[in-house]
Amino acid sequence: MSTPNEPAKPSASAGSAAASLSQVTIATPAEHDGDEPSEDTISSRGRKAKRAKETKQQELERDGIGPTGRPFREIPDPPPLDRHGPALVMAMCNQKGGVGKTTSTINLGAALAECGRRVLLVDFDPQGALSVGLGIQPHELDQTVYNVIMERSVSITDVIRKTRVDGVDLLPSNIDLSAAEVQLVAEVGREHTLLRVLRPVMNDYDYVLVDCQPSLGLLTVNALTAADGVIIPLECEFFSLRGVALLIDTIEKVQERLNPKLDITGILATMYDPRTLHSKEVMARVVEAFGDTVFDTVINRTVRFPETTVAGEPITTWAPKSAGAAAYRALAREVIAR
């Protein structure tokens, strides 16, 4: 994964960097004045303060400074492909729920497809949120990734489904997958089950994105064992920082014992609100700990993302001119460059 455009690795190890996040200092309530809606926010004074903040952010962006506080790195245009495969497997992983794993899996996959890449999305969460987000009702499915994992007679090609997005296919999931975690315990080589399942179709795709469940159980270990890289969506909120050390520890154990090629592709800041001091503090702390491993692309909070879930399609097609769509296109370019 060494290219001229590859970001430099942080000087500290990922584990020590993650551990230092627990020592983050958050501003006092007085310093957060203006973050919460109040009567002042609808007053003339409040509107002026808001305009001042927005103007400052716009000035920084014009100067080439992104929300991470660093200059934007130059990302080359994705090169065209003359053939597809073998695929790079990326696990979208964070044991904390509600940080944007599924949203990022769907929209990054769609953005990669716009760049001419063939993408397989793997719903590896028994809740089936990835399948729902692509317009498929999990409870109506006769066969899912569970059947491919547990039944040798079922081929992955029998279960993969086309989506509404050209170049994006889906390996769906539903609640049946929750039983696999118990049933796999007795299997020989249980950590390599997903890798075995994916192997027959690796040459058909350029990227396989695995949406992991919000835990560090056997299913997540399977995803990490099959992956070439990990993308960690990290909500710009204090509690999200607390669990990063445990996640990094799990990734390092998988590297040592099961998958030496596993690497952290990048940390993706999600649900960022440039209007609040808290978001900026969390962002600064993450960049301080992980350095250039943090993507330049930052996903802001927007009402568009919940709308896309209802619509059953990615933001790149639901609201193609929105800031959210532009952000995931920028993320796709960064992922390809790495």
N, C-alpha and C positions, 0 to 999 in steps of 0.2 A: 504493500500500500504506500510505498514511497514514491512520490511524484514531486515535481518542482512546485506544485501548488499545495502540497500537503502541509498543514499547519504544524508548527513546531510543538513538540511534546512539552508538557509542563515540567519544570525542573524537579518538583517533588513527585513522589509516587502517587498514583491515584488514591490508594488507601489512606495515606497520611493526609492528602489534600481533603478527602471526604471527611476524615475525622475532625479536621480543624473547623469544619462548617458548624459543628455543634457549639462552637465558642462565639458564634456571631453575636454582635451587639446590635440591638435594635433601638431605634430612636425613641425618646420619651413621648408621651401623648402630646406634650406642648410642641414638640418638634414636628409633629404630624398635623399641625393646624392647617386646615384646608383640604385634607384627604377625605373627610366625611361630609356628606351633604348637610348643610345647615341653612339658616335664614340668610347668612352672608353670601352663600353661593348663588342666590337668586337676586342679590342686590347688585347695584352698580359696582361696588367694590369687589364683590365676588366674581363678576363677569370680567372685570379688568384683570384680576389675578389669573383667571383661567386663560385669558388671551395672552398674557405675558408668558405663562408656562408654555403654551403652544408655540408662540413665536420663538422662544428659546430653543425648543426642540427642533423646529424647522430650520433655525440657523445652524444648529449642530449638524443636521443631516446635509445641509448645503455645503458644509465644510468637510463632508465625508466622514463624520463621526456617527457611529451607529448607537443603538440603545445599550450595547455592551460597554460603551465608553471608549472603544477602540476605533481606529480608522477602518473603514470597510476594506477588506482584502479584494484584490482583483481576481475575479473568477472567470476563466475562459469559457467561451461558448462550448456546449457539449458537442463532441465530435460525432458525426454521423456514423452509423454502424452498417457494415455490409453483410453481417450475419448476427444471429442471436445466440446467447449462451457462451460458456456455462455461467449460471447465475451466481451472483453474490447474495448471500443470505444475511439479512439484517433483522435482528430482534429488537422490537420496540418494547422496552422493558423499564418498569418501575413498580415496586411492590405497593406503592401508594395509589389508591384509586382516584379517579377524577382529575388527573393531571394532563389529559389530552393524548393518551396513547392511541386510542381508536381513531379519534379525529385526525391525528397526524399520520397514522397508517393509511387511511383512506385518501387523504389529500396529497400526501407525498407520493403515493402510488400513482394517482391520476396525473400529477405534475411530471413524474418520470415518464409516463406514457406519452405526454405531450412532447417530450424530448426524443421520442422515437424508441424508447425502451419498452420491452415486453415485461410485464410485471405480474407476479402471482402474489395475491394477498392471502395469508393463512390466518384464519380466525382460530386462535388457540386459547380462547377464553370460553368456559362453559356458558357464560351469560349470552354469548352470541351477538354482542353489540356491533361487531364489525359487519356481520351478515345483515343485521337490521339497517345499518347505515348505508348499505348498498341496495336496499329495497327488497331484501329476501327475509321472509318470516321463518325463523329457525324451527319453530314448533311444527311447521308443515313439511319439513325435510325428512325423507326416508333414509337417506344416507348422508353422513357427515364425516369430518376428519376422524371422529371416534371409530367409525367402521373401518376406515383405512388402517388405523393403528392396531385395532384389536382383532380384525378378521383378515387372515392371510388371503382369502379368496376375493377380497374387494381391492380393486386397483385404484390408485389415486386419480387416474384419468377418468374413471367412472364417476367420480364425485366432484371434480372440478367443474365450476359453472362459469359461463360468460357473464359479464356485468354490462351495464349500460355504457361503460366507458371503453372505447376502442383501445385494445392493447392491455387491458387489465382483466385478469381472471381471479376467481375466488375459490378457495377451499373452505367451505362453510363449517359452522359448528353450532351445537345447541347444548342443552343441559346434560345430554348423555355423556359429554366429555368429562363431566365431574366424576364419573365412575372409573374413568381410565386411570386416574391418579392412584386409586386403591388397587386396581387390577394389575397395573404395571409393576407393583412392588415385587411380585414373585417372578417377573420376567428376567431372563438372562440378558445383560446389556441394555437394561431398561432406559438408561440415559441417552442411548443412541437411537431410540425408536423413531423419532421424527426425522432424523437424518436418513435413516433407511427408507422411510416413506417418501421423502422428497427426491431421492436419488434418481428415479426413472425419468423425472421431468426437468432436471437441472439444465439440460441443453436446450430446452424450449423457451427459457426465460433469461432475461438479463438481471433481474432483481427478484428476490423472494422476500417479502416483508411479513414478519410474524408478529401478530398482535398478541402479546402475552397477557395472562391474567394478573390481577393485582395481588400477587403473592410470590413467595420465593420457594414454592413447592416443586414437585417432580416435573410438572408440565413446563414450568419456567426453566428448570435445569435442562430439560430436553431441548427447548428453544435455543438456549445458550450453547449447548453442545453442537447443535446443527449450524450455528451462525458463524459468519466470518467477522461480523461487527455488531456492536450494540449501539443503538441510539436511545439516549435517556431523556425522555420528555420531563422537564422539571418546572412545575408551577412556581411562579415568582411569589412565593408565600413561605413564611417561616417554617411551618410544619413539614413542608416538602424537603427542606434542607436536612431535617433530622434523620430521615431514613436513607439518605444517600450513602452514608458510611457502610451500612449493612448491605446495600445493593452492591457497592464496589467490592466488598469482602467476598460476596458470593461469586461475582464475576472473576475475581482473582483465583478463587478455589477451582472454578471450572477451567480456567486457563492452565493451572498447574496439574490437574488430575484427569481432565477429559478432552480439552480442546485447546492445544497450545497456540493455534492461530487466532484465537478470539482476541478482539481488540475493541476498545471503545471508539467508535466512529466519531461520535460527537455528543455533546449535551445540548439539548434544544430547550431554550427558555420559552415557556408557554404562559398564556393568561396574563401577559404583562400589561400593566396599566401605567402609561407614562405620566399620568397625572398624580400618582401617589408616591410619596417618599418611601414607603415600605417596599414597593416593587423595585425601586431603584437601589435600595440598600441590599436586597436579596440578590439582584443582578450583579452588583459590585462584588459581593462576597463570593458568588459562584465563579466569576471571572478571575478573582484573586486566587481562588483555590485551584482551578482547573486550566487557567490560561487559554491558549489557543484551541484547546479541545472544545470549547464552547463555540457553537455555530454563530456566525455573524447575524444570521437570520433569527429574528425574534417574532413570536406569534402573539399578537395583541388580543386582548379581549374584544369580542364583537358578537352581536346578536346573530350574525350570519351563520355561525357554526351550528347552533341549535336548529336553525331553519333547514340546513342541509340534511340533518338527521331525519326530519319529518319528510323531506322530499326524497330521501333515499338515493342521493347522488353527491359527489364531491363538490366542494365550493368552486372548483375550477370550471365546472359546467353550470352550477346553479347561479353563481354570481361571479362570472369570469373577470369582471373589471373591478372587483372589490379589493381592498387592501389585503384581506386574508388570502385570496387567490394569488395575488402577487407575492406574498410572503412564502407560500408553499412552492411556487415556481422558483423563487430564489433559493430555497432550501434544496430543491432537487438539483440545481446547478452545483451547490456546495457538495452534496453527497456524491455526485458523479465525479467532481474534481478530486475528491479524496480517495 
